[in-house]
Amino acid sequence: MSEQSAITVSDVFDHLMLSALWGASFLFMRIAAPEFGPAALMGLRCGIGAITLLVLLSFAGSLAHLPEKRWAGMGIGVLNSAIPFVLLAYAALTISSGVLSIINALAPFWGAFIGWLWLRSSLTGWQVVGLVVGFLGVALLIGSGSKSLAVDSAAGILALLAGILSTVFYGFSANFAKKYLHNTKPLVNAANSQIGAASVLIIPTVLLWPSQPISLTAWLSLIALGVLSTGYAYVLYFRLIEKIGASRAITVVFVVPLFAVAFGWLFLSESISAVMIVAGSVIMLGSALSLKLLPIKAT
């Protein structure tokens, strides 16, 4: 499908729904991570996501395609899901869902930088500006020392850095997929990735299973995280890529923080500070420049 294809009302709905589901994932992590622990929560998330995607593949009659580039697909699951998911869940133990979602907007920024470094993808002058602007936004978050951001302690800084590191893995895995997973059905790649992620997290999930009883709220958050924010979200994302193109679909990362901050404020009474608004705007501007999404002349 051409990147310039007309956007329909259905596409807008899918875009907003995907933004809401990925925004809600930070809320679900914030609720469930303290009870399950990062490794167990994400091991179950990936397992539920894998089952959901396998069911969808079965309904689509595409299970026969599952062996296509299986090992590359499972490998990207480690890079794109297992490691960054655990890092995000660890960060969710300390910092707010709103801050995590803002940090998550760095993923396309890292994708552009790593693509230039590894695959020798060219960068325009404005993309370089975007990389610098993105770093400035992160520096503002780290240097603010604001209690409302919960990064005023060593534990908070470590959690913030874990969140940033998760986006580095997202950026690397995007380029890995571009290099090794082209010409494969997107839903097949998604299923293989979740199978791979769940496989490597089985042992940590068992060894680090919580000794205390887990509340119904945490279980429901886990199920929503796996079925909706992982399995169904993948379906929406790949449908958007097919219908409106990748460069338009990726703009979802700029809407996700709006939902995440709103959900955190509504359900967890998380504060919304001026630092969050300014730093988030700077980070998203940097990512937009690195993605060449703004109507400015390349240099």
N, C-alpha and C positions, 0 to 999 in steps of 0.2 A: 504493500500500500504506500502510496506517495506521502512524503512528509507534509505536502501541501494540501492533502485531502480535506474537504469541508468537515468541520466538526459538528456533529448532530447533538440534539438534546440528550440522547442516550449516552453519547460519549461524555458529556458534561456530568451526567449522573454517575457514571462509572468512575470518573476522575474524583468526584467528591466522596463517593462511597469508599474508594480505595484510600483517600486521604484520611477519612474518618476511622477506618479500620486500622491503618498503621499508626494514626494518632492515639487510638485507644490501646494499642499494644504497650505503650509506655505506662499507661494507667494500670493495665493488667500486670505488668512486670512489677510495678511499684507495690501492688497489693500482694502478689503471690511470692515474690522473691524472698522476703524475710522468713516465710514459713517453709518453703521448699528448699531454699538455698539456690544459688545461681546454677550450679551444674545439674542438679536434679530437675529444676524447673525447665531448663532449656533442653535437657535430654527428652523429657516428656513432650515438650512443645514440638520438637522436631519429629518425634515418633507419631504424634497425633497429626501433624502436618503431612507426613509421609503417607499415612493411612488415608487421609482425606484426598490427597492427590492421586493415589492409586485407585480409589473408588471412582474418581472423576475420569481417570484414564480408561477404566473399564467401561464406563458408560459411553465414552467417546469411541470405544473400539480400538484404542491405540496401545494396549498393553504389549502387543507384539513388538513395538518399537523401543521398549524399555532397554534392551541390551545395547542400543546404539550409543557408542561412546560412553558406556556405563562408568568406566573407571575415571574418566575425566569429569563426568557429571558428579560422581560421588566425591571426587577430590575437591571440586568447587564447593560442595556442601560443607566441607571442613573449613574452607576459607571464607565462605560467604554466610554461613549459618552457625556452625558449631562454635567456632572461636569468637566471632563478634557478638553472638547472642549471649554467651556466658559473660563476656566483658560488660555488655550492657546491663545484664541482670545484676552483676556485681556493683556496677555504678548506681543502679536503682536502689540499692540498700542504703545509700547515703544522700544522693542528690535528687532533686525533684524531677517528675516526669516531663515538665516543661523544658527544663534545662537540657535534659537528655535529647528531647526532640529537636532542639535548636542545634545541638552538637551534631545530630544525625544529618543535618543539612550539609555537612562538610563532605559527605560521601562522593558526590560528583566532582567536587574540588580535587580530592585525592585521585579520582579516576583520571582526570585530565593530567595531573602532575606525573602519575606513575606511567600513564600511556606515553608521555613524552620521554620519560626516563628509560622505560623498558622497550616499548615498541617503536620508539623514535617517531611518534606522532608529532606533527608540527604544532607549535603554539604561536598564536598571534600575539601582538603586543598587548592587546586588551586582555587576553587570557592570562598573561603573566601578571598584569595588574590585578586580575581576579585572585590569583594565588596569594599575592601580597595582602590584599584586602581581607581574604579569608583568615590568614594568620593573625591579622590585626584584631579581628573579631574574637578569635580564640584567646588572644592575649588579654583582651578586655575582660572576658569572662574569668580567666584565671587570676588576673591582677585586681579584680574588683574587691575581693575579700568580703563580699556581702553575705551577711547571715541569711538573708532571704534566698540566696543561691545555695546555701549549705556547703560552701567551698572555703570556709574560713578556718579550716583545720587541716592537718596533714592527711587525715582520712578523706576529707572532702576533695582535696587536691588529687589524691591518688584515684579516687572514683572518677573525677573529671578526666584525668589522663586515660583511664581505662575506656571511658566513653569515646574519647578522641581516637584511641588506638583501634577501636572497633570500626571506625569509618575508614581507617587506613586499609584494613582488611577488605572492606567493601570495595574500595577503589582498586585494590590489587585484583580481587576476584572478578571485577567487571572486565578488566583487561585480559585476565586468564580465559574467561569465557569467550571473549572476542577472538583470541588466538586459537583456542582448542575446541570450542563447542559450536562453531558455525555450521550451518546446514543441518541442524538437528531440531526436531520439534521442541518449541519452548516448554510445553507442559511436561514433556519427557525429561528435559533437563531439570526442571523444577522438582519432579518426583525423585529422580536419581540424586539430586543434591540433598534432599531431605532424608533419603535413605542413608546416604553417606554420613550426614551430620548425626543422625540418630545412632548409627552404628558406633561411631567413635565416642559417643557420650554414654553408651550403655554402662560401661564399667564405672566411670565417675558417678553416674546416677545411683548405681547400687551401693558403691562404697560411701558416698556422701549423703545417703538418704537420711532425712531428719528423724531424730529419735522422738520428737514430740508429735502429738496428734495434729493433723492439718485441718483447718477450718473449712466449712462448706464454701465460704466466700473465696478462699484461695483456690479450691478445686474448680469452682465455676470460672474463676479468672483464668486458670490454666486451660480449661476446655475452650473458652472463647479465644484465648491466645493461639492455640493450636489449630482450631477449625476455621475461625474467622480471620484472624490477623496473619495467619500463615497460609493455610490451604486455600481458602476462598480468595484471599488477597492476591495470591499468585495468579489465579484465574483472571481476575480483573486487570491486573498489570499486563499480562501477556495479551489479553484482548485489546487493551488500549494500544500497545505497541503495534499490533497487527492492523488496527483500524486508523490510528492517527499518527503513527510513527514514533520512533524511540525518543527523539529530541523533545517532542511534545509530552510524551508519557512521563518522562523523568521530572517534569516540572511539578509532579506530585510532591516532591520533597520540600517544596516551598509552602505547600498548604498544610502538610502534616503538623508542623508546630502550632498552627492556629488551633487545630482540634485538640492536640495534646495539652496545650496550655489551658484551654477552656475546660477539658475534662478534669485536669488536675485541680483547677480552681473550684469546679462544681462539686466533684466527688471527694476530694482529699483536702480541700481548703488550702491548697498551695497558693502562696503569694505570687503576684505578678509585679516585678520591680522594673524601674526605669532601665537598670543595667541589662536585664533580660531582653527588653524591647530593643535597646540600642545595639547590643552585641549580636542579637539574633538577626537584626536587619543588616548589619555589616557582614556577617557570615553568609547570609543568603544572597546579598549583592555580590560577594566574591565568588560564590558558586555559580550564580547566573552568568557572570562574566566568563568564568572558566568553561562554561558550557556553550558560550556564544549565543545565549538566548536573548540578549538585549539588541535592539535595532540600531547598532552603531557600526561604523565602518571599521573593518579589520585593518590592523597595521602590522 
